């Protein structure tokens, strides 16, 4: 299974607030049979400001290292 819409990046929008919460979400998805997840942060300037692409990439890289799953 592939999840094409997940708010996984910590501290970016209404998804997880911390890296630990994000890791827990990824592990739950894996245990539920999900083999790939697409991180899709919100883009609403009035509620969640746009973040630089480099910042989002860095948060994703940190999450991937912390999850340590295939």
N, C-alpha and C positions, 0 to 999 in steps of 0.2 A: 504494500500500500504506500502511496505517496501523498503527503499532505501539502497542498499547493498554497495554503493560506494560514500561516501561523505567526503570532506575535511572540517571538522568542528572544529577541535581543534585549538584554537587561537594561532597565533605566531609560528606554527610548519612548515608550508609549504606554498603553494600558496593559501591556504584557508583564512579564516578571520584573520585579524591582531590583533583584540581585542576581549575581551570577549563579549562586547556589539554587535559586528558584528556577532559573533557566535550565540548568543541568537536570534538575528533577523533572521538568517538563519533557525534556528530550528523552530521558530514560523511560518515562511513562509511555511516550509515543513508541519507542523501540520495543518495549515489553508488550505493547498492544499490536505489534505487527507492522509498524511503520518503518520503512527502510530508507526514506528520504523525506526531508522537510524543507520547504521554501520559507525563509524568514521574510515576512512582508510587513515592515513597520508602517504605521499610520503616517499620513502626510496631511495634517491639518494645521495650518499656521496659527489659527486661533487657539488651539488646544495643545498640539505637539509640534514644536517648531521643526522645520526641515533640518536635518543633520548633514554635515558634509559626508560625501561618499567614503572618504578615507576613514572617518570615525566609525561609520557603520561596518566597514570592512574589518577594522581593528576589533570591534566588539564581536563580530562573527568569528574571527580567527581565535580570539580568546575563548569563546564558547566551544568551538570545535576541539581545542586542546583540552579543555576541562571535561568534556563529555567522554572522550576517548572510547568511542564506539566505531564500528566499521561504517 
